[in-house]
């Protein structure tokens, strides 16, 4: 698998549309952009047999009403072992409905839903630019938890974007996520792109918070087959981010 010419991991930026107004976002929200249609994704998938990991990103992925159809197209042609979908969690019922369709159309794939929680309560709402975003994210996680009782191939994660506006309260966020019984994994990502200037942090802060996450949180590894390999990838990625923040060049 390490000598394949075709990609093992593909991330699809399926839309730039978003219903949030995150103050740290790397992308200019709702800038005019032509989204690929289902036929274009079908043509792309034809050349990707053997794909191991398929990720959907945006924008808010679930603003595309055909996201389950796109996942089905790739499953039919590529049979990915893992399908990851990121969401801000502000559309609970739609996330539940579309995720169920994805689970039914991708029965042998591990489907990972990653919900954003950047702080507890009002802090999360401020960072996401939506009143009630925190409560809706929790409702989304609760609904996904119900789905997981019916679909053993569903895994639920939380991701926190680490930035200068929430770094002082990140331990509170880590502790809170630990209390969510539906969640298997909690990860930290770093603010990037155009938002880094105002919201960026230095490598020492990042290093300390990542260490705290792995030390204090039991939610650092999924439970599917091959999960430890994915956890190792996450830790390696964290190390590379730290090197970049220090001005070092990661190994090629």
N, C-alpha and C positions, 0 to 999 in steps of 0.2 A: 504493500500500500504506500510505502514511502517513496516509490519510484514512479508513481502514476503521473501521466502527462495531463490528465484531466483533473480539475479541482476536486479536493475532498470536502472543502467547506465553501459554501456560497452564501453571501448575504445579499438579499434583494431589497433595495430601497423602493418599495412599492408605491409610495405616495409622499408628496410633500405637504398634503393637506393636514391640518391639525386643529383641534378644538381647544388646545391649551395655548398659553402665552408665556412659556417658560423664560424667565429672565436670563438664563444662561445658555439658551439653545444655540447650537452650532450652525443652524440653518435658518435662512430667511423664510419665515412661515408664509405659506400660501402664495409664494412667488409663482407666476404662471409656469406650468410644467406639464408636458405631455406624458401622461402615464401610459405604460405598456398595457395593451389589451390581452385578453386571454389567448388569442391566436399567436401573439408574439411570444408569450410565455411558453406556449406549447412548442413553438419552433426552437426556443432556447433549450428547453428540457430535453429535446431529442438528442442533443449532443453531450448530455451530462450523465449518462449511465454510470453507475458506480459512485454517485455522490453520497458522501457519508453524513454531512451535517448541512441542513438547509435552514437559514435564518431569514425572518421577515422583519423589516424595519421601516421607519418613516421619519417624519410625519406620524400620525396616529393610524396604525395599520388597519384598525377596524372601521375606519371611515370608508374603506373599500368594501362594498357589499359583496364582492366576488372573491374575498380572500380565501374562503374555503374551496372555491373552484380552482384557484391558482394552486393551492396545496394539493388538491386532487390530481391536477395535471402533472405535477412533479412526482407524485407518488406512483402514478401509472407508468411513468417513463424512467424514473430514477431509483425508486425504492429507497429513499434516504433513511438511515437508521434513526436520525434525530431531526425533528422539526421544531425550531424555536420561534416563538412569536412574542415580540415586545409590545407592551401597551401601557398607556398612562392610566388605564383602569377607570376612566370616567364614563364609560358606556357599559354598565354591568350586564344588562339584558342582552345587548348585541354581542358582547364578548362571550357570554354563555352560549347563545344560539350558534354563533359561528364556530366556536371551539368544539361544540358537540359534533357539528358537521365535519370538521377537520378530523376528529377522532374516529368517526365512522368511516371516512374515506381513506384514512391512513392507519389501518388496524395493526400493522407490524412495526410502525414507527413509534419511538418515544416522542411524545408531543410535550414540549416545555413552554409554559406560559409565564412570562416574566413581567410582573407588575411593578410600576415605579412608585416608590415611597421615599421621599427625600427629607422628610422630617415628620414630627408628630403633630397632628392637628393643624392649627393655623399656620405653622411654619411651612408645612407642605403646600397649603393653599397659596401662600404668598409666592413661593418659588415657582409654582406651576401657573400662577395667574388666573386661577379659577376658584371661586368660592364653592366650598363643598367637595373639592377634588379628593381630599383625604377620606371623607366618609364614603364616597363612591368607589374609591380604590379598595377599601375594606369590604364593601358589598361585593365587588367583583371577585375578590379572593374567596369570600364565603360561597358564592355561587360556583366558582371553580372547584371548591372543596366538595360540594355536592356531586359535581360531575365525576370527580376522582373516585367516588365510591362506586361508580358504575363502569369507569374506564381505568383499568390498571396501568395503561400506558400513558396516563397524564401525570406530569410533574409540575409543581407550582413553585415559582421563585419570586423573589423581590430583588429589585436593583435600586440602589441609591446613588445618585450623581453627587459626588463629593465636590464641594466648592467652598469658597471663602465665606459664604453666607450661612452654611449649615455645619461647618467643621467643628465648631465649639459645642454643638449639641449632638454630634454623631453617635456618641456612646448611648445617649437616650434612645436614638432611633434603633440602634443595634439591639438594645434591651427590649424595646417594644416588639420588634419583629420576632424575637425569640418566643414571645407569648402567643404568636399566631399558629395554631395547630395545623392549619392547612398548608403552611409553607415549608418546603423541604430545604431550600437554599436561599441565602442572602449574599449578594455580591455588591461590591462598590466599584463604580466607574468614575472616571475623572472628567470634569468639565473640559471641553475642548473647542477648537475653532474660534469663531469670532467672540464667543463669550469668555474666553480664557483671560483676556486682559483685565477685566474687572472682577471676575469670579475665580480666577486661578489660585492655586496654592503652591507652596514650595515642596521640594522632595522630602524634607524631613517630616513635614506635617502628613504628607501622603503615606510615607513609610510607617509612621506611628499608628495611624488609623487603620491601615491594612493589618498590621500586627495585632491590634486590638480586636479586629473582626475575627481573625483566625484563632485568637486565644480565648475570647469570651463567648463566641457564638458556636453552637453545635451545628448550625445550618450552613455548612461549607461544602457539602458533597451531596449530590443527588443519589437516588437509590436504584437507578437503572443499571443494566449491564454496561460496563465501560465507563461508569461515572467517575471512578478514580482517575482515569486518563483525562477526562474533562476537567476535573478539579486541578490536576497538575498543569493543564493548559492555562487555567485561570490564574494560578499562582505565577506561572512563567510570564504571563501577560502583565501582571502587576509588577514583576521585577523589571520588565522592559520599560514600563511607564516610569518607574522610579529612575531608571538610568537616563531616560530622555529628560526628565525634570532636572537632573543633575548636570545636564549638558554632555553626557557620555553617549557613545554610539553603541547600540546593541549589537551583538555578534550577528554576522550574516549567515 
